[in-house]
Amino acid sequence: MDKYEQFEIEQRALMRALEADGPSETLAARLKALYRDAGVVIALGPSRAVPRDDDRPADDLDPDALPMADDRDMDYYIRALDSGALTPIFAHAPWGEVSLRYEALMMDDKVCPGLRACWTDPLAFLAEGKADEGFSARIEGMVGAFGRMVSAEWWRWQVRVV
C-alpha cells in the first residue's frame, strides 16, 4: 500500500469519526497529524544565478518544452534552502511557523528540483485555502518572490496534502 492509499484510508476513518462523534480535541490532533505534510510544493526550472556553458545542442531542444534544471541547479537550490535566508518569504502567522525542505518533483516526465513549504498548523492552512479567495494570490506572491530570489527561469506550484 502506498502513502496515498494509506492517507485516504486514515482520512475516511477520521471523517467517519467526525460524523459519528462530532469534533473533539483528540480528533483535531489526529487530523493535524494526518495533514502534517500539507503545504505547497514548488517545481523550479534552471537558475540564472548558476554559471553554465550553453552545453545543450540547440537542435536537441524542443522549442515548446520548458528548460529543465540540472545537478548544478539542484545543488544551488539546496544551498539556498539550507541557508534559511529565504524561509521568511513564506511566513504567514495564522498558519504557524513555516519549514522548507528540498524535494525532487516530476515535471513533464523529468525530475526537477523543488521544495515543500509546510506550516505548523496545516488545518489553518487548508481551511484558508478553501475559504479565502485571496489564498491563491497569497501563495503566488510567496512562490514568485522565492523564484525571483533564486533567479529561477520558471516555477510551478500546487497545494498537496501528502
N, C-alpha and C positions, 0 to 999 in steps of 0.2 A: 504494500500500500504506500503510495507516495504522499508527500506532505500536503498536497491539495485535497486528496481524498480524506486524510486524517482531519484536516481543518474542517471540511464540510460535515463530517460525522460529529465532531465536537460542537460545531455551530448549531446543528439541528438539535442536539441534545440540550444545549443551553436555551434555545428558543422554546423548546417544549417545556422546560422547567420554568421559564418566564411566564408562559401561558398558564401553566398549572398552578404555580405558587405565587406569582407576582414578583415584583422587584424586591431585592434584598441586598444587603452589603456583601454577602457571600457570593451571590450571583454576579454582582458588579465586579468583584475581584476576579472571578473566573472568566468573565467576558474580557476584562482588561488583560489578563494573562493570554487569552486566546488571540487577541488582536495586538499583542506586543510588537509584532513586526510590521504593523500597518504604517504606511508612510508613503513617501514619494520616491520613485526610482527615476533616475535621470541617466539616459544614454548620452554619451559625449563623442563628438567627432574629433578629428585631429586638432591639436592646439597650434595656433600660430606662434606661440612662445617657444616651441620646440624647434631647435635648429635642425634643418634637414636638407639634404640634396634632393633634387627632384629625381628620385631613383625609380619612379614608376614610368614605364614607357607609355607615351600618350595613346598609342593605338590599342593598348590593353585596357584602357579605361572605358567604361560605359558612360557616355555623356549624361545620362539621366540618373546614374547612381550617385549616392552621397559618398564623398571621400571617407574612407574608414581610418580610424586611428591605428597606430602600430604599437610595438613594445615601448618605444621611446615616449609616446603619449601616455601610455598606461603608467609608466614609471613617474612621469611628471605629475599626473593626477593623484597618484598615491602619495607622493611627497607633499602636494598641496593639501590633501586631506589630513595627513599626519601632522602638519604644522598647527592645525587648529585655528589658523587665522581666518578661515572662511566660514567657520561654523556660525558666527553671529548673523550672517546673511539669512539664515533660516530661523532665527529667533522669533517666537510668537508666544507670549506669556500664557494665553489661555490653553495652549496645548502642552505646557510644561517645558522642561529642558529638552534641547534637541541633541541628537547624536548623529554623526555622519560616518558612514563606513563605505569602503570601496566594494563594488560588486560588479563582476563581469556580467554583461547582459547580451542577449541576442538581438540583432538588428539586421534585417534583410539577410537572414540566414548566416550571419557572421557574428563572431564575438567582438564586442566593443567595450571599452571602459565605461564605467558608470559609478553611480553612488546611490545609496539609500539614505534618506533623511527620515529618522523616526523621532517621535516625541514621547515624553514620559506619560502623557495622558492620551493614549490612542483613541479612547472613546470620545473625548472632546474634539480631537482632530477629525474623526469620521463623522461625528454629529454636525460639525460646522460644514463639512463637505456636502452633507445632504441638505442643510437648511439655509446656507448663506450663498446668495447669488454672487457675491464678491470673492468666494473661495478660489475659483479658478484664476481670477486676476491676481489674487494674493500669491498663489503658488507660482504663477507665471512670472511675477515680479522677482520672487526669490530665485527661481531657476535661471531666469535671464541674467540677474546680477551675478550669480555664480558662473554661468557660462562666459560672460564678458570678462570676469576677473581672471579666469584661467585661459582666456583667449581661444575658446573652442570655436571651430568653424561652424558647428551646428550642435544642437541639443534637442532631445525629445524627452518628455516626461509623462508619467502616469501614476495614478494612485494604485497601490497594491496593498492587499491585506495579508498576504502570505509571502 
